[in-house]
Amino acid sequence: MASSGRRRAVLLVVVVVVLVAGAVAAADMAGDRAALLALRDAVGGRHLPWDPSAPTPCGGAWRGVGCSAAGDRVTELRLPGKSLRGAVPVGTVGNLTALRTLSLRMNAISGGIPADIGGCVQLRSLNLSGNRLAGGLPEGLFSLALLEKVDLSGNRLTGGVSPEFSRLASLTTLNLDRNGFNGTLPGNLTLPKLARFNVSYNGELGGAVPASLAAMPASAFLGTALCGAPLAPCANPSPTPPPPSPTGDSKGGGKLSRGVIIGIVLGGVAVLVVALTVGFLACFRRRATAPRSRSTTAAAAAHDVAEPITVTVARTDMDAAVKQSHSPPPPPPPGEGNNKLVFVGGAPERPYDLDALLRASAEVVGKGAAGTTYRATLDGGEPVLAVKRLREVSLSEREFRDRVAAIGAVRHDSLPRLLAYFYSREEKLLVYDFVGAGSLAALLHGSFITVVFSMDVGNGEKLDFAARARIALAVARGVAFIHRGGARSSHGDIKSSNVVVTATRDAAYVTDYGLSQLVGGAAAPPPPKRGAGAGFGVLLLELLSGRPPLDAAPDGGGVDLPRWMRSVVQEEWTSEVFDAAIGNEARAEGEMMRLLQLGMECTEHHPDRRPAMAEVEARIERIAEDACRNASGSTDGSRSMSA
């Protein structure tokens, strides 16, 4: 009897425990449900059509909500690009105590990060990037010991970068870029697992980069006043002078005697006189020798007419701003300019002339408003050249030569090298290195594009997202380099038909730079630029959507990509945004969203709101690195970023 009584007692305890656990679970889910509905009412409205009558928010009933395997707690909340607006109140997100992933990126959420964020004690991933959050970071954020990824980029957060981040020992990603953080980075910052870090474009951050972050790429610190590895060394502070003697006695080193002061003044005057004399002599010598050098160059060119005609340009490279010679290049020998190629920057290694170029086997590889491009292979199989036959050039020969010399001076790995030109009354030719297999437009859209292309790769061949990110990076590097040439330096015609991709997809080139200054009217220089051009933003949207823009399909098959993208994002985030060829790449979803956000920023109606190309280049570099790392499963994506 006693044994039977004990069994009944144990059974009763088990039943009570199960009932209590069920009641607790039901209460927890009821709390999660209430928190979600409060969040919807605060920031969601019609953009979160959650049905309150649904028995549970789990199982896909409420879009963006994920639950535990038992279905008793909300563990994921992913609402990117849902047009959420307003502030997140206390008692909503902070009450989701089992939440492991929170992503509210690419919305218009304002106010501050909720003060009760520390209630999400199970949180591993927090992404609030691309919103309008302001103010400092709440203390509760630093109590989330399980956090692995934090992305707060692209907001309006202020204050210092707290040393309390060191409490998040599991952190692998910390993105704080494009905010208003100030002060210095904490020198004792210790995050042993940190692999990705970014504080770029926080203009008021200064001081030395902590030793624990010295291995991060320089792009992680662009747009700040920081110094030290991996950036330029910090300037050594001036030594602090010794304090004056408290007694005021000159013997103690406090005050200088009158004789010493007079000596210092006379010495300074003498140094100034010597410096002015040296500067005057150097200036006089430069003025005396410059005309002689110019006349000597012209005389040598006129004397040796058998050599190829060349135009010497002030070459620029990847690490220098675009420069042009202040004086025009020497003219070609009299009577020679109308029947010979003029080589830009020096004669080729294997000499060839106009006759050899005209005898070359050629095929059309592109037609556009500026002219027709041919792939020309000289006798013997090399070199292979790209020859552009220009149309509607109204410039004089001298104007044409000067502008071509300026174009040829711009050298970068993402720009085809201009080798030579030919000018006559009937024909104007530009000769480049042949760099690629075909245009990006033909790769993305195949035969749909009306421009004629002859390619070594199949029309419409699929490009994965990592390849598209590398192409975007190569184009961004070339355009950013052009922009560094000054306020009026711009490409003027960025579009997918002016991007050439190699057959191996490991490099891309921006073609037709400067042609807007040669063809048509070609009189007015491009207007001063403010940030990235809208054309570049359209190119990013075209890469992501796989849809041709309006100017690529004059028969009406193109899309106003910025307007279409914004309409889709405004109504509801759907898979229609991304090209079907990349839409199922789940590992790249985050990077695709980041590139989409950047494309939207670059197509802002007001140019002043567009990011600068230097910032665009840095952001795409990080996106491409992450995409290549995810695609290869590697922890280091830098090896894939040679494009």
C-alpha positions as CSV (number, residue, x, y, z in Angstrom):
1,M,0.0,0.0,0.0
2,A,2.8,2.4,0.9
3,S,4.5,1.7,-2.4
4,S,1.3,2.3,-4.3
5,G,0.8,5.6,-2.4
6,R,4.3,6.8,-3.3
7,R,3.7,6.0,-7.0
8,R,0.5,8.0,-7.0
9,A,2.3,10.9,-5.2
10,V,5.1,10.9,-7.9
11,L,2.5,10.8,-10.7
12,L,0.6,13.7,-9.1
13,V,3.9,15.7,-8.9
14,V,4.6,15.0,-12.6
15,V,1.1,16.0,-13.6
16,V,1.5,19.2,-11.7
17,V,4.9,20.0,-13.2
18,V,3.6,19.4,-16.7
19,L,0.6,21.6,-16.1
20,V,2.7,24.3,-14.6
21,A,5.2,24.1,-17.5
22,G,2.4,24.3,-20.0
23,A,0.9,27.2,-18.2
24,V,4.3,29.0,-18.2
25,A,4.8,28.2,-21.9
26,A,1.4,29.5,-22.7
27,A,2.1,32.6,-20.7
28,D,5.4,33.2,-22.4
29,M,3.9,32.8,-25.9
30,A,1.1,35.2,-24.9
31,G,3.7,37.7,-23.7
32,D,5.6,37.3,-27.0
33,R,2.4,37.7,-29.0
34,A,1.5,40.9,-27.1
35,A,4.9,42.4,-27.5
36,L,4.8,41.8,-31.3
37,L,1.4,43.3,-31.7
38,A,2.6,46.4,-29.7
39,L,5.6,46.7,-32.0
40,R,3.3,46.5,-35.0
41,D,1.0,49.2,-33.7
42,A,4.0,51.4,-33.0
43,V,6.0,51.2,-36.2
44,G,4.3,48.7,-38.6
45,G,0.7,49.6,-39.4
46,R,-0.4,48.2,-42.7
47,H,3.2,47.1,-43.5
48,L,2.9,44.3,-41.0
49,P,-0.4,42.5,-41.9
50,W,-0.3,40.1,-39.0
51,D,-3.6,38.5,-38.2
52,P,-4.4,38.9,-34.5
53,S,-7.0,36.1,-34.8
54,A,-4.3,33.5,-35.8
55,P,-3.9,30.9,-33.1
56,T,-0.1,31.4,-33.1
57,P,2.4,33.7,-34.7
58,C,4.6,30.7,-35.5
59,G,4.7,28.4,-38.5
60,G,4.7,31.3,-41.1
61,A,1.4,32.7,-39.9
62,W,3.1,36.0,-39.2
63,R,5.6,36.9,-41.8
64,G,9.1,37.6,-40.4
65,V,8.4,35.8,-37.1
66,G,10.3,32.5,-36.3
67,C,9.7,30.3,-33.3
68,S,11.4,27.6,-31.3
69,A,11.1,23.9,-32.4
70,A,8.4,23.4,-29.8
71,G,6.5,26.5,-31.0
72,D,6.4,27.9,-27.5
73,R,8.6,31.0,-27.9
74,V,9.5,33.6,-30.5
75,T,13.2,33.3,-31.4
76,E,13.5,35.2,-34.6
77,L,12.2,38.6,-35.8
78,R,13.3,39.5,-39.4
79,L,11.6,42.5,-40.9
80,P,14.1,44.1,-43.3
81,G,12.9,46.7,-45.7
82,K,9.3,46.8,-44.5
83,S,8.9,50.6,-44.4
84,L,8.6,50.6,-40.7
85,R,8.5,54.1,-39.2
86,G,8.5,55.6,-35.7
87,A,10.2,54.7,-32.5
88,V,10.4,51.2,-31.0
89,P,8.8,51.6,-27.5
90,V,9.9,50.0,-24.3
91,G,7.9,46.8,-23.6
92,T,8.0,45.5,-27.2
93,V,11.3,44.0,-28.4
94,G,12.7,44.0,-24.9
95,N,10.0,41.6,-23.8
96,L,11.0,38.9,-26.3
97,T,13.3,37.3,-23.8
98,A,13.9,34.1,-26.0
99,L,14.8,36.1,-29.1
100,R,18.0,35.0,-30.8
101,T,17.9,37.0,-34.0
102,L,16.6,40.6,-34.5
103,S,16.8,42.2,-37.9
104,L,15.0,45.5,-38.6
105,R,17.5,46.8,-41.1
106,M,16.6,49.1,-44.1
107,N,13.6,50.8,-42.5
108,A,12.9,54.3,-41.2
109,I,12.8,53.6,-37.5
110,S,13.6,56.7,-35.4
111,G,14.2,57.5,-31.8
112,G,16.8,55.5,-29.8
113,I,17.6,51.9,-29.4
114,P,15.1,50.7,-26.8
115,A,16.4,51.0,-23.3
116,D,15.1,47.5,-22.4
117,I,17.1,45.8,-25.2
118,G,19.0,44.0,-22.4
119,G,15.9,41.9,-21.8
120,C,16.7,39.9,-24.9
121,V,19.1,37.8,-23.0
122,Q,19.4,35.1,-25.6
123,L,20.2,37.5,-28.5
124,R,23.0,36.4,-30.8
125,S,22.4,38.6,-33.9
126,L,21.3,42.3,-33.8
127,N,21.0,44.2,-37.1
128,L,19.4,47.7,-37.0
129,S,21.4,49.1,-39.9
130,G,19.9,51.6,-42.4
131,N,17.5,53.3,-40.1
132,R,17.2,56.8,-38.4
133,L,18.1,55.8,-34.9
134,A,19.7,58.5,-32.8
135,G,21.3,59.1,-29.4
136,G,23.7,56.9,-27.5
137,L,23.9,53.2,-27.0
138,P,21.9,51.9,-24.0
139,E,23.7,50.2,-21.1
140,G,21.5,47.1,-21.6
141,L,23.2,46.4,-24.9
142,F,26.4,45.5,-23.2
143,S,24.8,43.0,-20.9
144,L,23.9,40.7,-23.9
145,A,26.8,38.3,-23.3
146,L,25.8,35.9,-26.1
147,L,25.8,38.5,-28.9
148,E,27.9,37.5,-31.9
149,K,26.9,40.0,-34.6
150,V,26.0,43.7,-34.1
151,D,25.3,46.0,-37.1
152,L,24.2,49.5,-36.3
153,S,25.6,51.1,-39.4
154,G,23.8,53.9,-41.4
155,N,22.0,55.5,-38.5
156,R,22.4,58.8,-36.5
157,L,23.9,57.4,-33.3
158,T,26.2,59.6,-31.3
159,G,28.5,59.5,-28.3
160,G,31.7,57.6,-27.8
161,V,32.5,54.0,-28.8
162,S,32.2,52.5,-25.3
163,P,34.9,50.3,-23.8
164,E,32.0,48.2,-22.5
165,F,32.0,46.5,-25.9
166,S,34.7,44.3,-24.4
167,R,32.1,42.6,-22.2
168,L,30.7,41.0,-25.4
169,A,33.4,38.4,-25.6
170,S,31.6,36.3,-28.3
171,L,31.3,39.2,-30.7
172,T,32.6,38.4,-34.3
173,T,31.1,41.3,-36.2
174,L,30.8,45.0,-35.1
175,N,29.6,47.5,-37.7
176,L,29.2,51.1,-36.4
177,D,30.0,52.9,-39.7
178,R,28.1,55.9,-41.1
179,N,27.0,57.4,-37.7
180,G,28.0,60.3,-35.6
181,F,30.2,58.6,-33.0
182,N,33.0,60.9,-31.7
183,G,36.0,60.9,-29.4
184,T,38.6,58.1,-29.6
185,L,38.4,54.3,-29.8
186,P,39.0,52.7,-26.4
187,G,42.6,51.6,-26.2
188,N,41.8,48.6,-24.0
189,L,39.1,47.3,-26.4
190,T,39.4,43.5,-26.2
191,L,37.3,41.3,-28.5
192,P,39.2,38.1,-29.1
193,K,36.8,36.6,-31.7
194,L,36.2,39.8,-33.7
195,A,36.7,39.2,-37.4
196,R,34.7,42.1,-39.0
197,F,34.8,45.7,-37.7
198,N,33.9,49.0,-39.3
199,V,33.7,52.6,-37.9
200,S,34.2,54.3,-41.2
201,Y,32.5,57.7,-41.9
202,N,32.2,58.8,-38.3
203,G,33.9,62.1,-39.0
204,E,34.5,63.1,-35.4
205,L,36.3,59.9,-34.4
206,G,40.0,60.6,-33.9
207,G,43.2,59.4,-32.2
208,A,45.1,56.2,-32.6
209,V,43.7,52.9,-33.7
210,P,43.9,50.5,-30.8
211,A,46.5,47.7,-31.2
212,S,43.7,45.1,-31.0
213,L,42.2,46.6,-34.2
214,A,45.4,47.2,-36.2
215,A,44.9,44.0,-38.3
216,M,41.6,45.3,-39.7
217,P,41.6,46.6,-43.2
218,A,42.1,50.4,-43.8
219,S,38.6,50.6,-45.3
220,A,37.2,50.0,-41.8
221,F,38.4,53.4,-40.7
222,L,37.8,55.6,-43.8
223,G,36.2,59.0,-43.3
224,T,37.5,59.4,-39.8
225,A,40.4,61.3,-38.2
226,L,42.0,58.1,-36.9
227,C,45.6,57.3,-37.4
228,G,48.1,54.5,-36.8
229,A,48.1,51.0,-38.3
230,P,46.5,50.2,-40.7
231,L,46.3,53.9,-41.5
232,A,49.1,56.5,-41.8
233,P,51.2,56.8,-38.7
234,C,50.1,59.3,-36.0
235,A,52.0,62.6,-35.9
236,N,54.3,62.8,-32.9
237,P,53.0,65.3,-30.5
238,S,55.2,68.3,-29.8
239,P,57.3,67.9,-26.6
240,T,56.0,69.7,-23.6
241,P,58.3,72.5,-22.7
242,P,59.7,72.5,-19.1
243,P,57.8,74.6,-16.6
244,P,59.2,78.0,-15.8
245,S,61.3,78.3,-12.7
246,P,59.1,79.3,-9.8
247,T,61.7,81.9,-8.7
248,G,61.7,83.6,-12.0
249,D,65.5,83.6,-11.9
250,S,67.2,83.3,-15.4
251,K,69.9,81.2,-13.8
252,G,67.3,78.6,-13.1
253,G,66.2,78.4,-16.7
254,G,63.0,80.3,-16.3
255,K,63.4,83.6,-18.3
256,L,65.6,84.2,-21.3
257,S,68.1,87.0,-21.1
258,R,67.8,89.9,-23.5
259,G,70.9,88.8,-25.4
260,V,69.5,85.3,-26.0
261,I,66.2,86.7,-27.3
262,I,68.0,89.1,-29.7
263,G,70.2,86.2,-31.0
264,I,67.1,84.1,-31.7
265,V,65.4,86.9,-33.6
266,L,68.5,87.6,-35.7
267,G,69.0,83.9,-36.5
268,G,65.3,83.6,-37.6
269,V,65.7,86.6,-39.9
270,A,68.8,85.1,-41.5
271,V,67.1,81.8,-42.1
272,L,64.2,83.6,-43.8
273,V,66.5,85.6,-46.1
274,V,68.3,82.4,-47.2
275,A,65.1,80.6,-47.9
276,L,63.7,83.5,-50.0
277,T,66.9,83.7,-52.0
278,V,66.9,79.9,-52.8
279,G,63.3,80.0,-53.8
280,F,63.9,83.0,-56.1
281,L,66.9,81.3,-57.8
282,A,64.9,78.1,-58.3
283,C,62.0,79.9,-59.9
284,F,64.3,81.9,-62.2
285,R,66.1,78.7,-63.3
286,R,62.8,77.0,-64.0
287,R,61.5,79.8,-66.2
288,A,64.8,80.0,-68.0
289,T,64.9,76.3,-68.9
290,A,61.2,75.6,-69.6
291,P,61.0,77.2,-73.1
292,R,64.3,75.5,-74.1
293,S,62.9,72.1,-73.1
294,R,59.7,72.6,-75.0
295,S,61.4,73.8,-78.2
296,T,64.0,71.0,-78.0
297,T,61.1,68.4,-77.8
298,A,59.4,69.9,-80.8
299,A,62.6,70.1,-82.8
300,A,63.5,66.5,-82.1
301,A,60.0,65.4,-83.3
302,A,60.3,67.4,-86.5
303,H,63.8,66.1,-87.2
304,D,63.1,62.3,-86.8
305,V,59.9,61.9,-88.9
306,A,60.5,58.2,-89.4
307,E,59.7,57.3,-85.8
308,P,56.1,56.8,-84.6
309,I,54.3,60.0,-83.6
310,T,53.8,60.2,-79.9
311,V,52.1,62.5,-77.5
312,T,53.7,62.6,-74.0
313,V,51.1,62.7,-71.2
314,A,51.4,63.2,-67.5
315,R,50.5,59.6,-66.5
316,T,48.5,58.9,-63.4
317,D,48.4,55.7,-61.4
318,M,46.1,54.1,-58.8
319,D,47.6,56.0,-55.9
320,A,47.7,59.5,-57.3
321,A,45.0,62.0,-58.2
322,V,44.3,62.6,-61.8
323,K,46.8,65.1,-63.2
324,Q,47.3,66.7,-66.6
325,S,50.3,68.5,-68.0
326,H,49.9,72.2,-67.6
327,S,51.3,72.9,-71.1
328,P,49.7,71.3,-74.2
329,P,51.6,68.3,-75.7
330,P,53.9,69.1,-78.6
331,P,52.1,69.0,-82.0
332,P,52.8,66.3,-84.5
333,P,55.3,67.1,-87.3
334,P,53.9,69.3,-90.0
335,G,52.0,67.3,-92.6
336,E,52.2,64.0,-90.6
337,G,49.0,64.2,-88.5
338,N,46.5,63.3,-91.2
339,N,48.0,60.0,-92.2
340,K,49.6,58.5,-89.2
341,L,48.6,57.1,-85.8
342,V,49.5,59.3,-82.9
343,F,50.6,57.1,-80.0
344,V,49.6,58.4,-76.5
345,G,52.3,58.1,-73.9
346,G,54.9,56.4,-76.1
347,A,55.4,54.0,-79.0
348,P,54.2,50.4,-78.6
349,E,56.6,47.5,-77.9
350,R,55.7,46.0,-81.2
351,P,55.5,48.9,-83.8
352,Y,52.5,49.1,-86.0
353,D,51.1,51.9,-88.2
354,L,47.8,52.9,-89.6
355,D,48.2,50.6,-92.6
356,A,48.8,47.6,-90.3
357,L,45.7,48.5,-88.3
358,L,43.6,48.8,-91.4
359,R,44.8,45.4,-92.6
360,A,44.0,43.7,-89.3
361,S,41.1,41.2,-89.1
362,A,38.2,42.9,-87.4
363,E,34.8,42.2,-85.9
364,V,32.2,44.4,-84.5
365,V,31.9,44.1,-80.7
366,G,29.8,47.1,-79.9
367,K,27.7,49.9,-81.2
368,G,26.6,52.9,-79.3
369,A,25.9,56.6,-79.5
370,A,29.6,57.5,-79.6
371,G,30.5,55.1,-82.4
372,T,31.3,51.5,-83.3
373,T,33.9,49.4,-81.5
374,Y,35.9,46.7,-83.4
375,R,38.1,43.9,-82.1
376,A,41.2,44.1,-84.3
377,T,43.9,41.4,-84.5
378,L,47.1,42.5,-86.2
379,D,49.0,40.2,-88.5
380,G,50.7,37.5,-86.5
381,G,47.9,37.3,-83.9
382,E,49.1,40.1,-81.6
383,P,48.5,42.6,-80.3
384,V,44.7,42.4,-80.1
385,L,43.3,45.9,-80.0
386,A,39.9,47.6,-79.5
387,V,39.4,50.3,-82.1
388,K,36.5,52.8,-81.7
389,R,35.4,54.6,-84.8
390,L,33.9,57.9,-83.5
391,R,31.0,59.6,-85.1
392,E,29.9,63.3,-85.0
393,V,33.2,64.8,-83.9
394,S,33.1,68.6,-84.4
395,L,36.4,69.4,-82.6
396,S,39.4,70.8,-84.4
397,E,42.5,68.6,-84.5
398,R,44.2,70.6,-81.8
399,E,41.2,70.4,-79.5
400,F,40.8,66.7,-80.2
401,R,44.5,66.1,-79.5
402,D,44.5,68.0,-76.2
403,R,41.4,66.1,-74.9
404,V,42.7,62.8,-76.0
405,A,46.0,63.5,-74.2
406,A,44.0,64.3,-71.0
407,I,42.0,61.0,-71.4
408,G,45.1,59.0,-72.0
409,A,46.7,60.4,-68.8
410,V,44.1,58.6,-66.6
411,R,45.5,55.1,-65.9
412,H,43.8,52.6,-63.6
413,D,43.4,48.9,-63.6
414,S,39.6,49.3,-64.1
415,L,40.0,51.5,-67.2
416,P,41.1,50.2,-70.6
417,R,44.4,51.8,-71.6
418,L,44.2,54.4,-74.4
419,L,47.1,53.6,-76.8
420,A,46.7,55.8,-79.9
421,Y,44.4,58.0,-82.0
422,F,43.9,58.9,-85.6
423,Y,42.4,62.2,-86.8
424,S,41.5,63.2,-90.3
425,R,38.6,65.2,-91.7
426,E,36.8,62.0,-92.6
427,E,37.8,59.6,-89.8
428,K,38.5,59.8,-86.0
429,L,39.7,56.6,-84.4
430,L,40.7,55.7,-80.8
431,V,42.9,52.6,-80.1
432,Y,42.7,50.8,-76.8
433,D,44.0,47.6,-75.3
434,F,41.4,44.9,-75.8
435,V,40.4,43.9,-72.3
436,G,37.3,41.7,-72.1
437,A,35.0,39.1,-73.5
438,G,31.8,41.1,-73.6
439,S,29.6,43.7,-72.0
440,L,27.8,43.3,-68.7
441,A,24.6,44.3,-70.5
442,A,24.9,41.3,-72.8
443,L,25.8,39.0,-69.9
444,L,22.7,40.1,-67.9
445,H,20.1,40.4,-70.7
446,G,21.4,38.4,-73.6
447,S,19.8,39.1,-77.0
448,F,17.1,41.3,-75.4
449,I,19.5,44.2,-75.6
450,T,19.3,46.0,-78.9
451,V,23.0,47.0,-79.0
452,V,25.0,44.6,-81.1
453,F,27.6,42.5,-79.2
454,S,29.9,39.6,-80.3
455,M,31.0,37.7,-77.2
456,D,33.1,34.8,-76.2
457,V,30.6,33.9,-73.5
458,G,27.0,32.7,-73.8
459,N,24.2,35.2,-73.9
460,G,22.2,35.4,-70.7
461,E,24.7,33.1,-68.8
462,K,24.1,33.2,-65.1
463,L,26.2,35.2,-62.8
464,D,26.2,34.3,-59.1
465,F,26.0,37.1,-56.5
466,A,29.7,36.9,-55.7
467,A,30.6,37.6,-59.3
468,R,28.2,40.5,-59.5
469,A,29.7,42.0,-56.3
470,R,33.2,41.7,-57.8
471,I,32.0,43.4,-61.0
472,A,30.4,46.2,-58.9
473,L,33.6,46.7,-57.0
474,A,35.8,46.9,-60.1
475,V,33.4,49.5,-61.6
476,A,33.3,51.4,-58.3
477,R,37.1,51.5,-58.1
478,G,37.4,52.9,-61.6
479,V,34.7,55.6,-61.1
480,A,36.0,56.6,-57.7
481,F,39.5,57.0,-59.2
482,I,38.0,59.3,-61.9
483,H,36.2,61.3,-59.3
484,R,39.5,62.0,-57.4
485,G,40.6,64.1,-60.4
486,G,38.6,67.1,-59.2
487,A,35.1,68.6,-59.0
488,R,34.4,68.2,-62.7
489,S,36.0,64.8,-63.2
490,S,33.3,62.3,-64.0
491,H,32.7,59.5,-66.5
492,G,29.4,60.9,-67.7
493,D,27.9,57.7,-69.1
494,I,28.0,54.8,-66.6
495,K,25.8,52.0,-67.9
496,S,26.0,48.2,-68.2
497,S,26.9,48.4,-71.9
498,N,30.0,50.4,-71.0
499,V,31.2,47.7,-68.6
500,V,33.3,44.9,-70.1
501,V,33.6,41.7,-68.2
502,T,36.4,39.1,-68.7
503,A,35.5,35.6,-69.7
504,T,36.7,34.3,-66.3
505,R,34.5,36.9,-64.4
506,D,37.5,37.9,-62.3
507,A,37.8,41.5,-63.7
508,A,35.7,44.2,-65.2
509,Y,36.5,47.4,-67.0
510,V,34.7,50.8,-67.4
511,T,34.9,51.8,-71.1
512,D,34.1,55.0,-73.0
513,Y,35.6,57.3,-70.3
514,G,35.9,60.8,-71.7
515,L,34.1,60.2,-74.9
516,S,31.4,62.7,-74.0
517,Q,34.1,65.3,-74.3
518,L,34.9,64.2,-77.9
519,V,31.7,63.5,-79.7
520,G,28.6,65.6,-80.3
521,G,28.8,69.2,-79.1
522,A,31.5,68.2,-76.6
523,A,31.8,71.9,-75.6
524,A,30.6,72.0,-72.0
525,P,32.5,70.2,-69.2
526,P,30.5,67.9,-67.0
527,P,28.8,69.7,-64.1
528,P,30.4,69.5,-60.7
529,K,29.4,66.2,-59.1
530,R,28.0,65.7,-55.6
531,G,28.4,62.1,-54.6
532,A,27.9,59.1,-56.7
533,G,26.1,59.5,-60.0
534,A,22.6,58.1,-60.5
535,G,24.0,56.1,-63.4
536,F,26.1,54.1,-61.0
537,G,23.2,53.5,-58.7
538,V,21.1,52.2,-61.6
539,L,24.0,49.9,-62.5
540,L,23.8,48.4,-59.0
541,L,20.1,47.9,-59.2
542,E,20.5,46.3,-62.6
543,L,23.1,43.9,-61.3
544,L,20.7,42.9,-58.5
545,S,17.4,42.7,-60.4
546,G,18.6,41.4,-63.7
547,R,16.2,43.8,-65.4
548,P,17.3,46.2,-68.1
549,P,16.9,49.9,-67.4
550,L,15.0,52.3,-69.6
551,D,17.9,53.4,-71.8
552,A,19.0,49.9,-72.5
553,A,15.7,48.9,-74.2
554,P,14.4,51.7,-76.3
555,D,11.6,49.5,-77.6
556,G,9.8,49.8,-74.3
557,G,11.0,46.7,-72.6
558,G,13.2,48.5,-70.0
559,V,12.3,49.5,-66.5
560,D,12.6,52.7,-64.5
561,L,14.7,50.7,-61.9
562,P,14.8,53.3,-59.1
563,R,11.1,53.9,-59.2
564,W,10.2,50.3,-59.5
565,M,12.5,49.2,-56.7
566,R,11.1,51.9,-54.4
567,S,7.5,50.8,-55.2
568,V,8.2,47.2,-54.4
569,V,10.0,48.1,-51.1
570,Q,7.2,50.5,-50.2
571,E,4.4,47.9,-50.6
572,E,6.1,44.8,-49.4
573,W,9.5,43.1,-49.5
574,T,9.2,40.3,-52.0
575,S,11.5,38.0,-54.1
576,E,10.6,40.0,-57.2
577,V,13.3,42.5,-56.4
578,F,16.2,40.1,-57.0
579,D,17.2,38.3,-60.2
580,A,15.9,34.7,-60.2
581,A,19.5,33.6,-60.8
582,I,20.6,34.9,-57.3
583,G,17.3,35.0,-55.5
584,N,17.8,31.6,-53.9
585,E,21.4,32.3,-52.6
586,A,20.4,32.3,-48.9
587,R,24.0,32.7,-47.7
588,A,24.3,36.0,-49.7
589,E,20.9,37.5,-48.5
590,G,22.5,40.0,-46.2
591,E,25.0,41.2,-48.7
592,M,22.4,41.5,-51.4
593,M,20.3,43.7,-49.1
594,R,23.3,45.9,-48.3
595,L,24.1,46.4,-52.0
596,L,20.4,47.1,-52.6
597,Q,20.4,49.8,-49.9
598,L,23.5,51.3,-51.4
599,G,21.9,51.3,-54.9
600,M,18.9,53.1,-53.5
601,E,21.1,55.7,-51.8
602,C,23.0,56.3,-55.1
603,T,19.8,57.0,-57.0
604,E,18.4,59.6,-54.5
605,H,16.6,62.3,-56.4
606,H,18.7,65.0,-54.7
607,P,22.4,64.6,-55.6
608,D,23.5,66.1,-52.2
609,R,22.0,63.1,-50.5
610,R,24.0,60.5,-52.5
611,P,27.1,59.1,-50.9
612,A,30.6,60.1,-52.2
613,M,32.2,57.5,-54.5
614,A,35.0,57.0,-52.0
615,E,32.4,55.8,-49.5
616,V,30.6,53.8,-52.2
617,E,33.9,52.0,-53.1
618,A,34.6,51.2,-49.5
619,R,31.2,49.8,-48.8
620,I,31.1,47.6,-51.9
621,E,34.6,46.3,-51.0
622,R,33.2,45.1,-47.7
623,I,30.1,43.6,-49.3
624,A,32.2,41.8,-52.0
625,E,34.6,40.5,-49.4
626,D,31.7,39.1,-47.3
627,A,30.0,37.6,-50.4
628,C,33.2,35.9,-51.6
629,R,33.8,34.6,-48.0
630,N,30.3,33.2,-47.8
631,A,30.5,31.6,-51.2
632,S,33.7,29.9,-50.6
633,G,33.1,29.1,-46.9
634,S,36.5,30.8,-46.2
635,T,37.2,33.0,-43.2
636,D,39.2,35.4,-45.5
637,G,37.6,36.8,-48.5
638,S,40.5,39.0,-49.5
639,R,42.0,36.5,-51.8
640,S,38.9,36.7,-54.0
641,M,39.1,40.5,-54.3
642,S,41.6,41.0,-57.1
643,A,39.0,42.3,-59.4
